[in-house]
Amino acid sequence: MDPLALTLIELGAVVFCLGLLARLAERIGMSPIPLYLVGGLFFGAGGFMEFKGIQEFAHISGEIGVILLLLMLGLEYTATELVTGLRRSWQAGVLDLILNFLPGAGLAVLLGWGLVGAMVMGGVTYISSSGIAAKVITDLGRVGNRETPTILAILVFEDLAMALYLPILTAILAGVSFLGGLQTVGISLAVVTVVLMVALRHGHRVSQAVHSENSEVFLLNLLGAALLVAGVASALQVSAAVGAFMLGIAISGVTAHNATRILEPLRDLFAAIFFVAFGLNTDPASIPPVIGWALALALLTALTKMGTGIWAAKRVGIAVPGRFRAGATLIARGEFSIVIAGLAVASGAVQSELAALATAYVLIMAIVGPLAAKYIEPLVRAFRRPAKPQPAGVA
């Protein structure tokens, strides 16, 4: 068969199946991310039906998906909100980093994957899924809850931590020297600082540069700027994803709102292909040997995320049910964890078992997280002792 025809047929089949999986996820009330990963496993090497014609397209589309995910995540925050959130949440953020980075890093060392594996798995277990958390908060009607600002503050801290972590990880995966690594970190810090300063003082000008009343022009400006900034960031040895994230921060106001609306369908399409692309490169036969480790890691890091949320919410005077809601909302891992694992696998610097473990882990956490957030409050209320009745005549 003609290669172009084969590619179009395979791509059409995959995208159509993604639509069916998204519909199924919506009906059962869960994130579609686990189903997208399973779809990739189904169509990838070692799967039920291997699609070879779309691998190159899936790789490029997956990179665009990451850029759009991070761009739209940046659009959710202004530079002022990021700085304020960092000031308010740095203690909870540091606790979050310690409690959730160490389990993944420790397991990688235990399995003999070395420093590189430890850096990768630590990042996989550390970062919560902002996308899943935001969807859970919205779907469960908790936007106005007292614990929601605390949750968002921790997510902001994690996003800023990623802005430093990803360039460091990229340098380690590339095998650069210690001096080169320091140079990469210095460039990353300088880029992040400059962008934040520009966003704080001249964000309105950045918004004006991409804004247009014509939706077609607006879309082309946004997408072109995101790819351009991501490419420049990558050339400076700063993660392309971080470059897109910082561009999103610089866009604010009505422009940010309109950008989110116009980019959302495009993001959903390319992000879905990104998760499929990761699954395509993972042999399903490699998952059963690591499923035990994935379950143990999932249980441990679910508890550590719960601990982070409970402690952070308690510090600001939130009642017990709200503390547990905050912790449960942070449990899910998703897009960032797969981005980290994908970077590692693409570099060839880590063992193939790491991709299998990361896939199994994210599958578990992306399913357990929303369920825990939904049912944690009834469980807490059921196990709490009822208040003792006051004696008659006591106010």
C-alpha positions as CSV (number, residue, x, y, z in Angstrom):
1,M,0.0,0.0,0.0
2,D,1.1,3.6,-0.7
3,P,2.9,4.9,2.5
4,L,0.9,8.1,2.5
5,A,-2.4,6.2,2.3
6,L,-1.2,3.8,5.1
7,T,-0.3,6.8,7.3
8,L,-3.7,8.5,6.8
9,I,-5.6,5.3,7.5
10,E,-3.6,4.5,10.7
11,L,-3.9,8.1,11.9
12,G,-7.6,8.3,11.2
13,A,-8.1,5.0,13.1
14,V,-6.1,6.2,16.1
15,V,-7.8,9.6,16.3
16,F,-11.3,8.1,15.9
17,C,-10.4,5.6,18.7
18,L,-9.2,8.4,20.9
19,G,-12.6,10.1,20.5
20,L,-14.3,6.9,21.6
21,L,-12.0,6.6,24.6
22,A,-12.6,10.2,25.6
23,R,-16.4,9.6,25.4
24,L,-16.0,6.5,27.6
25,A,-13.9,8.4,30.2
26,E,-16.5,11.2,30.3
27,R,-19.3,8.7,30.9
28,I,-17.5,6.9,33.8
29,G,-16.3,10.2,35.3
30,M,-12.5,9.8,35.0
31,S,-9.6,11.5,33.3
32,P,-9.0,10.2,29.7
33,I,-5.3,10.1,30.2
34,P,-5.1,6.5,31.3
35,L,-7.2,5.4,28.4
36,Y,-5.0,7.3,25.9
37,L,-2.0,5.5,27.4
38,V,-3.7,2.2,27.0
39,G,-4.6,3.1,23.4
40,G,-0.9,3.7,22.7
41,L,0.0,0.4,24.2
42,F,-2.6,-1.3,22.1
43,F,-1.3,0.2,18.8
44,G,2.4,0.2,19.6
45,A,5.3,-2.2,19.5
46,G,4.3,-5.5,21.1
47,G,0.6,-4.4,21.2
48,F,-2.4,-6.1,19.6
49,M,-1.9,-4.1,16.3
50,E,1.3,-2.3,15.6
51,F,1.0,0.9,13.6
52,K,4.4,1.9,12.1
53,G,3.2,4.5,9.6
54,I,2.3,7.2,12.2
55,Q,5.4,7.0,14.5
56,E,7.2,10.0,13.0
57,F,4.0,12.1,12.9
58,A,3.1,11.0,16.5
59,H,6.6,12.1,17.7
60,I,6.3,15.6,16.3
61,S,2.7,15.9,17.2
62,G,3.5,14.8,20.8
63,E,6.1,17.5,21.1
64,I,3.5,20.1,20.0
65,G,1.1,18.6,22.5
66,V,3.6,19.1,25.3
67,I,4.1,22.8,24.2
68,L,0.4,23.4,24.1
69,L,-0.2,21.7,27.5
70,L,2.4,23.9,29.1
71,L,1.3,27.1,27.3
72,M,-2.2,26.7,28.5
73,L,-1.1,25.9,32.0
74,G,0.8,29.2,32.0
75,L,-2.3,31.0,30.7
76,E,-4.0,30.0,34.0
77,Y,-1.7,32.2,36.0
78,T,-0.4,35.7,35.9
79,A,3.1,36.6,36.9
80,T,1.7,38.3,40.0
81,E,-0.2,35.2,41.0
82,L,2.9,33.1,40.6
83,V,5.0,35.3,42.7
84,T,2.3,35.6,45.4
85,G,1.6,31.9,45.3
86,L,5.3,31.2,45.7
87,R,5.6,33.5,48.8
88,R,2.6,31.9,50.4
89,S,3.2,28.3,49.7
90,W,7.0,27.8,49.7
91,Q,7.0,25.9,53.0
92,A,4.3,23.5,51.8
93,G,6.0,23.3,48.4
94,V,9.3,22.3,50.0
95,L,7.6,19.6,52.0
96,D,5.8,18.4,48.9
97,L,9.1,18.2,47.1
98,I,10.9,16.2,49.8
99,L,8.0,13.8,50.5
100,N,7.2,13.0,46.9
101,F,10.6,13.2,45.1
102,L,12.4,10.9,47.4
103,P,10.2,7.8,47.0
104,G,10.7,7.7,43.2
105,A,14.4,8.5,43.4
106,G,14.9,5.9,46.1
107,L,13.2,3.2,44.1
108,A,15.3,4.0,41.1
109,V,18.5,3.6,43.2
110,L,17.1,0.4,44.7
111,L,16.6,-1.0,41.2
112,G,20.1,0.0,40.1
113,W,19.2,2.7,37.7
114,G,21.8,5.2,39.0
115,L,21.7,8.9,39.4
116,V,20.0,9.6,36.0
117,G,17.2,7.1,36.8
118,A,16.8,8.6,40.3
119,M,16.4,12.1,38.8
120,V,13.8,10.9,36.3
121,M,11.7,8.8,38.7
122,G,11.9,11.5,41.4
123,G,10.3,13.9,39.0
124,V,7.7,11.4,37.9
125,T,6.5,10.8,41.4
126,Y,6.8,14.4,42.6
127,I,4.6,16.4,40.2
128,S,0.9,16.3,40.5
129,S,-1.3,16.6,37.4
130,S,-2.5,20.2,37.2
131,G,-4.9,19.2,34.4
132,I,-6.6,16.4,36.4
133,A,-6.6,18.5,39.6
134,A,-8.3,21.4,37.9
135,K,-10.9,19.1,36.3
136,V,-11.7,17.5,39.6
137,I,-12.1,20.8,41.3
138,T,-14.5,22.0,38.6
139,D,-16.4,18.8,38.2
140,L,-17.0,18.4,42.0
141,G,-18.1,22.1,42.4
142,R,-15.2,23.0,44.7
143,V,-13.9,26.1,43.0
144,G,-15.2,28.3,45.9
145,N,-14.0,26.0,48.7
146,R,-11.6,27.3,51.2
147,E,-9.0,24.6,50.5
148,T,-8.9,25.4,46.7
149,P,-6.4,28.3,46.9
150,T,-4.1,26.1,49.0
151,I,-4.2,23.4,46.3
152,L,-3.6,25.9,43.5
153,A,-0.7,27.4,45.5
154,I,1.0,24.0,45.8
155,L,0.5,23.4,42.0
156,V,2.0,26.8,41.2
157,F,5.1,25.9,43.3
158,E,5.4,22.6,41.5
159,D,5.1,24.4,38.1
160,L,7.9,26.8,39.1
161,A,10.0,23.9,40.4
162,M,9.6,22.2,37.0
163,A,10.9,25.3,35.3
164,L,14.2,24.6,37.0
165,Y,14.0,20.8,37.1
166,L,13.5,20.2,33.4
167,P,16.6,22.1,32.2
168,I,18.7,20.3,34.8
169,L,17.2,16.9,33.7
170,T,17.8,17.8,30.1
171,A,21.4,18.5,30.8
172,I,21.9,15.3,32.7
173,L,20.2,13.2,30.0
174,A,22.5,14.8,27.4
175,G,25.5,13.8,29.5
176,V,27.0,17.3,29.8
177,S,29.8,18.0,32.2
178,F,29.2,19.4,35.7
179,L,30.3,22.8,34.5
180,G,28.0,22.5,31.5
181,G,25.2,21.6,33.9
182,L,25.8,24.7,36.0
183,Q,25.8,26.8,32.8
184,T,22.4,25.2,31.8
185,V,20.9,25.9,35.2
186,G,22.2,29.5,35.1
187,I,20.7,30.1,31.7
188,S,17.4,28.6,32.9
189,L,17.3,30.8,36.0
190,A,18.2,33.9,33.9
191,V,15.4,33.1,31.3
192,V,12.8,32.5,34.0
193,T,13.8,35.7,35.8
194,V,13.7,37.8,32.7
195,V,10.4,36.4,31.6
196,L,8.8,37.0,35.0
197,M,10.1,40.6,35.0
198,V,8.8,41.1,31.5
199,A,5.4,39.6,32.4
200,L,5.1,41.7,35.6
201,R,6.0,45.0,33.9
202,H,5.2,44.5,30.2
203,G,2.7,41.7,30.1
204,H,0.1,43.9,28.5
205,R,2.4,44.5,25.6
206,V,3.0,40.8,25.1
207,S,-0.7,40.3,25.1
208,Q,-1.2,43.1,22.5
209,A,1.5,41.5,20.3
210,V,-0.5,38.3,19.9
211,H,-4.0,39.5,20.3
212,S,-6.4,39.9,17.3
213,E,-10.2,40.2,17.0
214,N,-9.9,37.8,14.0
215,S,-9.9,34.3,15.5
216,E,-7.8,32.9,12.6
217,V,-5.1,35.6,13.0
218,F,-5.2,35.1,16.8
219,L,-4.7,31.4,16.5
220,L,-1.8,31.7,14.1
221,N,-0.1,34.4,16.3
222,L,-0.5,32.2,19.4
223,L,0.7,29.0,17.9
224,G,3.5,30.6,16.0
225,A,4.7,32.5,19.1
226,A,4.5,29.3,21.2
227,L,6.5,27.2,18.8
228,L,9.1,30.0,18.3
229,V,9.6,30.6,22.0
230,A,9.8,26.9,22.6
231,G,12.4,26.5,19.9
232,V,14.5,29.4,21.2
233,A,14.3,28.0,24.7
234,S,15.4,24.6,23.4
235,A,18.3,26.1,21.6
236,L,19.4,27.8,24.9
237,Q,19.3,24.3,26.5
238,V,16.2,25.3,28.4
239,S,13.2,22.9,28.0
240,A,10.9,23.8,25.2
241,A,8.0,23.1,27.5
242,V,9.2,25.6,30.0
243,G,9.6,28.2,27.3
244,A,5.9,27.7,26.3
245,F,4.9,27.8,30.0
246,M,6.7,31.2,30.5
247,L,5.0,32.6,27.4
248,G,1.7,31.7,28.8
249,I,2.5,33.5,32.0
250,A,3.4,36.6,30.1
251,I,-0.1,36.7,28.4
252,S,-2.8,38.0,30.7
253,G,-6.2,39.5,31.0
254,V,-8.8,39.1,28.2
255,T,-6.2,37.9,25.8
256,A,-5.4,35.0,28.1
257,H,-9.0,34.1,28.5
258,N,-9.6,34.2,24.7
259,A,-6.4,32.3,24.1
260,T,-7.5,29.5,26.4
261,R,-10.9,29.3,24.6
262,I,-9.4,29.2,21.1
263,L,-6.5,26.8,21.9
264,E,-8.4,24.3,23.9
265,P,-9.6,22.0,21.1
266,L,-6.1,22.1,19.5
267,R,-4.5,21.3,22.9
268,D,-6.8,18.3,23.5
269,L,-6.0,16.9,20.1
270,F,-2.2,17.1,20.3
271,A,-2.1,16.2,24.0
272,A,-4.1,13.0,23.3
273,I,-1.6,12.2,20.5
274,F,1.3,12.9,22.9
275,F,0.0,10.3,25.4
276,V,-0.6,7.8,22.6
277,A,2.9,8.4,21.3
278,F,4.3,7.6,24.7
279,G,2.3,4.4,24.8
280,L,3.5,3.5,21.3
281,N,7.1,3.4,22.5
282,T,6.3,1.1,25.5
283,D,6.1,-2.6,25.1
284,P,3.0,-3.9,27.1
285,A,5.0,-7.0,27.9
286,S,7.4,-4.9,29.9
287,I,4.7,-3.7,32.3
288,P,3.8,-6.9,34.3
289,P,7.4,-7.3,35.7
290,V,7.2,-3.8,37.2
291,I,3.5,-3.7,38.2
292,G,4.3,-4.6,41.8
293,W,6.7,-1.8,42.2
294,A,4.2,0.6,40.5
295,L,1.5,-0.4,43.0
296,A,3.8,0.0,46.0
297,L,5.0,3.4,44.7
298,A,1.5,4.5,44.0
299,L,0.4,3.6,47.6
300,L,3.3,5.4,49.2
301,T,3.1,8.6,47.1
302,A,-0.7,8.7,47.5
303,L,-0.1,8.9,51.2
304,T,2.7,11.5,50.9
305,K,0.6,13.7,48.7
306,M,-2.3,13.4,51.2
307,G,0.1,14.4,53.9
308,T,1.3,17.4,52.0
309,G,-2.3,18.6,51.3
310,I,-3.4,18.0,54.9
311,W,-0.5,19.8,56.4
312,A,-0.8,22.8,54.0
313,A,-4.5,23.2,54.6
314,K,-4.2,22.8,58.4
315,R,-1.6,25.7,58.4
316,V,-4.3,28.1,57.1
317,G,-7.0,27.0,59.5
318,I,-9.1,24.8,57.2
319,A,-11.3,22.2,58.9
320,V,-10.6,18.4,58.8
321,P,-12.8,17.5,55.7
322,G,-11.2,20.3,53.7
323,R,-7.7,19.2,54.6
324,F,-8.4,15.7,53.3
325,R,-10.1,17.1,50.2
326,A,-6.9,19.1,49.5
327,G,-4.7,16.1,49.9
328,A,-6.8,13.8,47.8
329,T,-7.0,16.4,45.0
330,L,-3.2,16.4,44.7
331,I,-2.8,12.6,44.3
332,A,-3.3,12.3,40.6
333,R,-0.2,12.2,38.3
334,G,-0.5,12.7,34.6
335,E,0.9,14.9,31.9
336,F,4.1,16.2,33.5
337,S,5.1,12.7,34.7
338,I,4.8,11.4,31.2
339,V,6.6,14.4,29.8
340,I,9.5,13.6,32.2
341,A,9.6,9.9,31.3
342,G,9.2,10.7,27.6
343,L,12.3,13.0,27.7
344,A,14.3,10.3,29.4
345,V,13.2,7.5,27.0
346,A,13.9,9.7,24.0
347,S,17.4,10.4,25.2
348,G,18.3,6.7,25.4
349,A,20.0,7.4,28.8
350,V,17.7,5.2,30.9
351,Q,16.6,1.6,31.0
352,S,13.5,0.6,29.1
353,E,12.0,-0.7,32.3
354,L,11.7,2.9,33.5
355,A,9.2,3.7,30.8
356,A,7.1,0.7,31.7
357,L,7.2,1.6,35.4
358,A,6.3,5.3,34.7
359,T,3.4,4.2,32.4
360,A,2.0,1.7,35.0
361,Y,2.4,4.3,37.8
362,V,0.7,7.1,35.9
363,L,-2.1,4.7,34.9
364,I,-2.8,3.9,38.5
365,M,-2.5,7.4,39.9
366,A,-4.6,9.0,37.1
367,I,-7.4,6.6,38.0
368,V,-7.0,6.6,41.8
369,G,-6.6,10.4,42.1
370,P,-10.0,11.5,40.9
371,L,-11.7,8.7,42.7
372,A,-10.0,9.6,46.0
373,A,-10.9,13.2,45.6
374,K,-14.6,12.3,45.0
375,Y,-15.0,9.8,47.9
376,I,-12.6,11.1,50.5
377,E,-15.0,13.4,52.2
378,P,-17.8,10.8,52.8
379,L,-15.1,8.5,54.2
380,V,-13.7,11.1,56.5
381,R,-17.2,12.0,57.8
382,A,-18.0,8.3,58.3
383,F,-14.9,7.7,60.4
384,R,-15.0,10.9,62.5
385,R,-16.6,10.5,65.9
386,P,-19.9,12.4,66.2
387,A,-19.7,15.4,68.6
388,K,-20.8,14.7,72.1
389,P,-24.2,16.2,72.9
390,Q,-24.1,19.2,75.1
391,P,-25.8,18.9,78.6
392,A,-29.1,20.6,78.9
393,G,-28.8,24.3,79.8
394,V,-25.2,24.6,78.5
395,A,-24.8,27.3,75.8
